[in-house]
Amino acid sequence: PSCCLLQFLSYLGACDRLLKQGYEEGQVEEAMEMFQYSEKKATEFLRLLAQFNDMGFQQNEIKEVLLLCENQREKALEELVMK
């Protein structure tokens, strides 16, 4: 039980840090689940999602491409431009 508790507290801490960076709660939770609770990968995903969103790309397309490209910015941008 203590192992699960530590994982949960770690998850909450990661979510809290991401929320403090200004990301929306739903997006934070979704990103954490998509990347098996890896704060590093979720952070990069959210950063790129916001960046590509600002460029005018559709959010659902961005999510799909970032997952396929494993958060590789240049590769993802290339895919988005080609769509």
C-alpha positions as CSV (number, residue, x, y, z in Angstrom):
1,P,0.0,0.0,0.0
2,S,2.8,2.5,0.8
3,C,4.2,2.1,-2.7
4,C,0.8,3.1,-4.3
5,L,0.6,6.0,-1.9
6,L,4.0,7.2,-2.9
7,Q,3.2,6.9,-6.6
8,F,-0.1,8.8,-6.0
9,L,1.7,11.6,-4.1
10,S,4.3,11.8,-6.9
11,Y,1.5,12.1,-9.5
12,L,-0.2,14.8,-7.5
13,G,3.0,16.7,-7.1
14,A,3.7,16.5,-10.9
15,C,0.1,17.7,-11.7
16,D,0.5,20.5,-9.2
17,R,3.7,21.7,-10.8
18,L,2.2,21.6,-14.3
19,L,-0.9,23.4,-13.2
20,K,1.3,26.1,-11.7
21,Q,2.9,26.5,-15.1
22,G,-0.5,27.5,-16.4
23,Y,-1.7,24.4,-18.1
24,E,-5.4,23.4,-17.8
25,E,-6.3,20.6,-15.4
26,G,-7.9,18.4,-18.0
27,Q,-4.9,18.6,-20.3
28,V,-2.5,17.9,-17.4
29,E,-4.4,14.8,-16.4
30,E,-4.7,13.6,-20.0
31,A,-1.0,14.2,-20.7
32,M,0.1,12.4,-17.5
33,E,-2.1,9.4,-18.5
34,M,-0.9,9.3,-22.1
35,F,2.8,9.2,-20.9
36,Q,2.4,6.7,-18.1
37,Y,2.7,9.4,-15.5
38,S,6.1,10.6,-16.8
39,E,6.2,14.2,-15.7
40,K,9.1,15.0,-18.1
41,K,7.2,13.6,-21.2
42,A,3.9,15.2,-20.1
43,T,5.6,18.6,-19.7
44,E,7.2,18.4,-23.1
45,F,3.9,17.3,-24.7
46,L,2.0,20.2,-23.0
47,R,4.7,22.7,-24.1
48,L,4.6,21.6,-27.7
49,L,0.8,21.4,-27.7
50,A,0.6,25.0,-26.6
51,Q,3.3,26.1,-29.1
52,F,1.6,24.3,-32.1
53,N,-1.8,25.6,-30.9
54,D,-0.5,29.1,-31.1
55,M,0.6,28.4,-34.6
56,G,-3.0,27.7,-35.5
57,F,-3.0,23.9,-35.8
58,Q,-6.0,21.9,-34.5
59,Q,-5.6,20.5,-31.0
60,N,-6.8,17.0,-31.9
61,E,-4.3,16.8,-34.8
62,I,-1.5,18.1,-32.6
63,K,-2.1,15.5,-30.0
64,E,-2.2,12.7,-32.6
65,V,1.0,13.9,-34.3
66,L,2.9,14.4,-31.0
67,L,2.1,10.9,-29.9
68,L,3.2,9.4,-33.2
69,C,6.4,11.5,-33.2
70,E,7.0,10.9,-29.5
71,N,7.2,14.6,-28.8
72,Q,9.9,15.3,-31.4
73,R,9.3,18.9,-32.3
74,E,10.7,19.1,-35.8
75,K,9.2,15.8,-36.9
76,A,5.8,16.7,-35.4
77,L,5.9,20.1,-37.1
78,E,6.7,18.5,-40.4
79,E,3.7,16.2,-40.1
80,L,1.4,19.0,-39.1
81,V,2.4,21.1,-42.1
82,M,1.9,18.2,-44.5
83,K,-1.7,17.6,-43.2
